[in-house]
Amino acid sequence: MPSLKSIAYYTFHPSELRSIIQWTVWHMPVHERDPTKESKELQRCFYFLDKTSRSFSAVIKELNPELLVPVCLFYLVLRGLDTIEDDMTIPLDSKCPELRAFHERLYQDGWTYDGNHAKEKDRDLLLEFSVVVTEFKKIKEPYQVIIKDIAKRMGEGMAESCQRTEKNPDWAITIKDYEMYCHYVAGLVGEGLTRLFVESKLANPMLLQRPDLHESMGQFLQQVNIIRDIREDFDDKRRFWPKEVWSKYVDNFEDLIKPENKDAAMNCSSEMILLGLNRVPECLHYLAGIRDQSVFNFAAIPQSMAIATCELCFRNPTMFERNIKITKGAACQLMVDSSQNLQVLCDVFKRYVKLIHKKNDPRDPNFLQISIACGKIEQFIETIFPTQKPGQKKELADTKNLSPEEAAKKQKEKEEDKWDMIYMGIAVGATLLFVTLMMVVVAWFAGARFDLAFAHLYSTLTGGNAPGPYPEKGAEPSPAHGEL
Amino acid sequence: MAEEHILVTGGTGFVGGHILNSLIELHPEYKITVFDLPASGTWVPPREDIAYVQGDIREIKDVTRAVREARPTAVIHVAGIVPTGNDRYSQRKYLKEWVFKVNVEGTKNMLEAARNGGVRAFVFTASITMVTDDNGHDYPNFDETIVPTPSLIYGQSKVAAEALVLEANSLEMATCSIRPSVICGPGDYQLVSTIQRCIAKFETPWIIGDGDGLYDFTYVTNVADAHVLAVHNLLTTKTAAGEAFFITNGQPIPFRAFCLQIWAHFGHTPPFEVHIPKPIAWVAAYCAEWVTYFNGTEATLSRGSVKDYCQLAYANIDKARRILGYEPRVSLDVGLKTSCDELRERLKAKMKGL
């Protein structure tokens, strides 16, 4: 049942309501999974997928059948790692070895984990992790190798960051530290997925030779999440914003949240957003290398959500007061637009970049750099999809393919057109002049006193004392218009 | 290898001066001679051994003498004139003759003297306005394949002059052309100061059109670097021979954003913003032109500047990156800050002088 507030909202935003209806009614999945052909364990895996992720489960379930199960299991493996890392009740000396050994668990039949606190939300997944192990061993071997490798490296990275956080909660000192963290939790996912896409021949193999591209895909998503969740993370006593950035604006991290530092906090957030925006051209470049519609949707939807979230957070002080989210209507519109093709997606990016540009404030020290980053995105899109605007010169194209005779003829026509215009102008002018003269003559015969009118006009223009048409009445100034 | 000797025409000017600095920095081994009109009293060569030959590029005998005396191995031909203010949009005949005399005749003279003097490399400073001076049309992300059809005098003169330069490319003398976009930097008396003056004139709140079309600006030292890379290329690998290159900062931004940043550097933010539709601005500009025609002042607003302001035009500089190895060393935000700081110092000095 929709709340009163949302009814009120959509009454005034009918286009968003339309998007919701469009998405829910008309959206046709590219592929649909068929639960009847699945084993009991696999059905259980999909149950956990639904339970642990709201946003990803829908796009994963529409993936090409070749990748459906591998990506679902990849997601659950990562979720398992994340559940161990996130749980602050697990002591460090058991948590770190567990994270480091996680990739080996994927081959231990019947492995489960019950070390999580009872309130940890995804505890059930680890309690029944054996279903993931069973299904994992059934998928093609190359996929297993990729997932295992990523799980190994991510476990390694997480263990390291846990140890660092234990020593110093302000571990994110430099931008490099911050990007390193994003690399472990998101950049690696990008790499794993890209390898799965290429392995299944659903993406251009060139993507593997440009690791910077899939790195940016992960970085952009993760960075936007970190920016948006500033308040929530702060309340949970977690800090991801690097000191190298915030120390330029405030003395202590806590000061970002204080309302009296609103301006400083805004400028700080725009520098964080700038770091993300610089990644966007590479993300679009990456998406150009995908060959399958379902994979494209899977990769593009989170990206378009991220640029919309960027725009939502940009110069928006509420992000420091409470958790903010794009509206459901906007999200549906984004899903519709991100499940077509790259050009439609680029239009979405252009739209949001223009909005960011509009909000940009010259008092912000990052003003010009934000402008440059937005310009770069626009230029990149222009490189892959050149526009033909009405403002652009057309004649050039027309005359290029003409023979000299045709060109001469065209020139002659143009010349004639020009003289036609001139003759017409003269004719209209002459007619007007004639009519005016006739009116003057008629007025003169009827007894109009032009001499007085001119004299009056002259006196009002110069402010002199030339005689007016009427004697002055009292102290009242004579009216400016001559009454004939 | 014989010592290279570069003759820089217009070397006492804004861009020419920065080219000297860049030459000294990137190729200290090069010998340098400057050819220019008699310089104002304040000009000092950036390095002691730089020779200075006075002369006028319009006079073939001046040019020939300069080449004969200096015996350069390469020429960077920067000298030229740029009609500014309302003259930029003027189509008056005497103006056209004057601009063509300097920019086209002058280049022709330089080319002839260089060829006769055994010069091996010839770099010409053209301008991006060859394309964008076709006022009122949009040019998103254009590259060197575009055929320039400018409607304003300056762009036309550069098209004519560049054609001469590129035609002159031969085995004996390699030529190429550098087409920079609008330039800012220390020594610029046009761009940044004109925009800065809008603050006092209460012209900052008005936005003509959407104000979001991207436009190219270039920091002057990057332009200078491009010239040096070009001359080095023509003296060595010659892969740039007979080619033209757009040179920008590779960071297109809206004209409005550029203005706002300058005003912000001078502590000003528009108190409010009003969008003026283009047709209304055009009519207002037309009236302003008449007013300024009668009282003899120079207005910021003219039909031409309205079109300039609304134009969307930015270049793709991949060709310069690929062939010249050009990469802007100074980012636009840093460059613009330097330009504003220099302007502030200059204004301060002027205040003291009064």
Interface residues (C-beta under 8 A of the other chain):
Chain A: K354 H357 K358 N360 P362 R363 F367 L368 Q369 S371 I372 C374 G375 K376 E378 Q379 E382 T383 P386 T387 K389 G391 Q392 K393 L396
Chain B: D134 G136 H137 D138 Y139 P140 N141 V147 T149 D212 L214 Q251 P252 I253 P254 A257 L260 Q261 W263 A264 T269 L312 Y314 N316 S331 L332 D333 L336
